[in-house]
Amino acid sequence: MLEILYQDECLIAINKPCGLLVHRTSIAEENEKFALQMLRDQIGQKLYPVHRIDRPTSGVLLFAFSSDCAKKLNEQLTNGESHKQYTALVRGWIHQEVICERQLKNDRGNLQDASTRFIPVKQIELPLATDRYPTARFSIIDAYPLTGRWHQIRQHLAQLRHYIINDRVHGDGKQNRIFTEKMEIREMFLHARSIRIYHPETNHKLFIEAPFPSHWQIITNK
């Protein structure tokens, strides 16, 4: 059963688990489950997707109960009226705020302008041997996408060489193997932590936050 974070007559927000697709796509297998289908069956109502988050990413995901509400919410996400916060675990130490404005490739290989703000939260060192070093350094950071591009946070962090741990597409294979083999953690460390939006009917501000999934405990307890 999916964890419901917020629900009213207009919209519903869930805490999407890692590895779950939002809806059916060309990469999906015939027998796979999708957040849209699962939530529809769970609450017994028709739903309209408002936005997507990547399959390996966890966190806040919005759906609307009407096409009109979905359109209004999507417009907020597109025109910058909403604010999304992500949290990631990345390779290396980041000590100061970074605004990355490098171009990114979309899923068709075309370059697009993109901007992401990264703010360091915490630097940690774990007893995980890498090459000649007995320990490994990581940072917990908050990420604020100022544009909405394909794999934007993941690509920008890869360009900065602060790869997200367990990112199988844009990450660092050596770092990923440390976590999968030594710590038995395979989930990606990127979490859609919260979203601030205006309610499409009342125009009141809404703040919706998603708890971290269980694989974050080993890091957040440090």
VOGU-3710 file (C-alpha; in Angstrom, 3 decimals, decimal comma):
1> mleilyqdec> 0,000/0,000/0,000  1,312/3,430/-0,960  1,899/6,016/1,772  -0,481/8,967/1,347  1,042/12,269/2,466  -1,876/14,578/1,662  -5,373/14,240/0,215  -8,379/16,473/-0,389  -11,127/16,738/-3,013  -8,710/18,131/-5,609
11> liainkpcgl> -5,344/16,416/-5,254  -3,442/13,629/-3,547  0,265/13,246/-2,758  2,123/10,023/-2,042  5,595/9,047/-0,921  6,758/7,088/-3,963  9,114/4,221/-3,157  12,388/3,697/-5,009  12,080/1,543/-8,110  8,413/2,270/-8,864
21> lvhrtsiaee> 7,483/3,807/-12,214  4,950/6,641/-12,163  2,994/5,239/-15,121  3,427/2,873/-18,032  6,272/3,751/-20,393  8,187/2,155/-23,246  10,751/0,766/-20,765  8,103/-0,996/-18,670  7,584/-4,730/-18,732  4,140/-6,232/-19,230
31> nekfalqmlr> 3,663/-7,344/-15,625  5,077/-4,285/-13,868  3,132/-2,154/-11,413  2,916/1,622/-11,610  2,210/4,289/-9,013  -0,776/5,571/-11,013  -2,386/2,135/-11,231  -1,600/1,191/-7,622  -2,971/4,415/-6,158  -6,080/4,282/-8,339
41> dqigqklypv> -6,795/0,773/-7,096  -5,996/1,761/-3,503  -8,440/4,690/-3,290  -10,917/3,625/-5,990  -10,836/6,903/-7,931  -9,658/8,068/-11,333  -6,387/10,004/-11,219  -4,453/12,393/-13,431  -0,648/12,542/-13,174  0,670/16,034/-12,400
51> hridrptsgv> 4,407/15,392/-12,767  6,949/12,586/-12,739  9,976/11,633/-10,710  12,539/9,130/-11,917  11,984/5,461/-11,258  14,888/5,066/-8,769  14,014/8,339/-6,986  11,789/8,253/-3,899  9,584/10,959/-2,464  6,706/13,365/-3,046
61> llfafssdca> 4,568/12,603/-6,090  1,370/14,500/-6,951  -1,807/13,354/-8,674  -5,046/15,256/-9,301  -8,644/14,070/-9,297  -9,571/16,115/-12,387  -7,868/17,194/-15,580  -8,467/20,844/-14,637  -6,657/20,488/-11,283  -3,848/18,578/-12,969
71> kklneqltng> -3,445/21,352/-15,549  -3,311/24,107/-12,898  -0,762/22,211/-10,803  1,359/21,395/-13,830  1,395/25,062/-14,820  2,813/25,936/-11,395  5,560/23,360/-11,836  6,346/24,672/-15,305  6,338/28,420/-14,629  8,345/28,311/-11,399
81> eshkqytalv> 5,559/29,092/-8,911  6,157/25,808/-7,086  9,303/24,890/-5,177  10,676/21,343/-5,038  13,401/20,222/-2,652  15,427/17,055/-3,147  18,039/15,525/-0,867  20,930/13,446/-2,198  23,969/11,560/-0,938  26,922/12,275/-3,209
91> rgwihqevic> 30,583/11,404/-3,571  33,068/13,804/-1,981  32,692/16,802/0,271  30,760/19,902/-0,778  31,358/22,858/1,549  29,503/25,717/-0,105  26,439/26,473/-2,194  26,727/25,761/-5,918  24,443/26,904/-8,723  25,032/24,735/-11,774
101> erqlkndrgn> 23,833/26,218/-15,062  25,366/23,810/-17,531  23,382/22,508/-20,479  21,988/18,977/-20,289  20,955/16,352/-22,798  17,328/15,288/-22,826  16,214/11,703/-23,433  16,578/12,290/-27,193  20,134/13,582/-26,892  19,310/17,248/-27,514
111> lqdastrfip> 20,961/19,945/-25,391  18,789/22,151/-23,173  19,520/24,994/-20,768  19,228/23,912/-17,122  19,818/25,377/-13,681  20,069/23,642/-10,288  20,937/25,024/-6,857  22,853/22,755/-4,475  23,238/23,479/-0,758  25,469/21,324/1,480
121> vkqielplat> 23,785/19,886/4,577  26,420/17,628/6,071  29,813/16,078/5,318  30,402/12,509/6,466  33,258/10,012/6,366  32,558/6,284/6,360  34,961/3,368/7,017  34,688/2,143/3,437  38,037/1,460/1,786  38,427/2,961/-1,688
131> dryptarfsi> 41,662/2,456/-3,631  44,482/3,397/-1,230  42,241/5,223/1,248  40,784/3,475/4,323  37,729/5,735/4,401  35,411/7,411/1,924  33,973/10,938/2,010  30,413/11,847/1,146  28,079/14,830/1,384  24,385/15,095/2,078
141> idaypltgrw> 23,060/17,974/0,003  19,750/19,638/-0,766  18,998/20,237/-4,433  16,559/22,754/-5,889  15,873/22,350/-9,625  15,233/25,807/-11,094  14,289/24,259/-14,431  12,671/20,917/-15,195  14,890/18,744/-17,377  15,354/15,004/-17,846
151> hqirqhlaql> 17,463/13,563/-14,988  18,460/17,159/-14,215  19,818/16,767/-10,679  21,529/13,501/-11,546  23,188/14,915/-14,672  24,318/18,149/-13,044  25,902/16,319/-10,113  27,652/13,982/-12,540  29,030/17,017/-14,394  30,329/18,344/-11,062
161> rhyiindrvh> 31,825/14,883/-10,342  29,782/14,624/-7,148  27,963/11,516/-8,313  24,776/10,412/-6,546  25,357/7,121/-4,764  23,724/4,154/-6,517  22,804/6,148/-9,615  23,170/3,382/-12,223  22,933/5,735/-15,220  24,925/8,847/-14,309
171> gdgkqnrift> 26,802/7,662/-11,209  30,213/6,191/-10,427  30,394/2,390/-10,693  33,167/2,046/-8,106  31,225/4,004/-5,475  28,030/2,137/-6,282  29,730/-1,237/-5,809  30,931/-0,201/-2,347  27,359/0,370/-1,243  25,831/-2,642/-2,984
181> ekmeiremfl> 28,535/-5,148/-2,007  29,753/-3,918/1,387  26,574/-2,349/2,719  23,992/-4,314/0,709  22,171/-1,129/-0,283  21,029/-0,987/-3,894  18,560/1,902/-3,779  19,584/5,281/-5,166  20,176/8,079/-2,648  17,973/10,754/-4,212
191> harsiriyhp> 14,783/11,703/-2,389  12,107/14,201/-3,425  11,889/15,618/0,080  9,189/18,275/-0,214  7,116/20,489/-2,463  5,536/23,911/-1,944  2,570/24,703/-4,146  -0,564/26,829/-4,233  -3,792/24,879/-3,951  -5,409/25,002/-7,421
201> etnhklfiea> -8,874/25,751/-5,971  -8,287/27,831/-2,814  -4,902/29,339/-3,749  -3,694/28,578/-0,207  -0,049/27,593/0,191  0,561/23,873/0,657  3,739/22,314/2,011  4,005/18,543/1,554  6,964/16,592/2,922  7,953/12,933/2,521
211> pfpshwqiit> 9,860/10,903/5,156  13,107/9,301/4,025  13,002/5,627/2,967  14,652/3,054/5,205  17,973/2,797/3,311  18,757/6,387/4,341  18,908/5,446/8,026  22,531/4,359/7,896  23,442/7,836/6,639  21,037/10,139/8,502
221> nk> 21,977/8,512/11,816  25,616/9,548/11,386
//
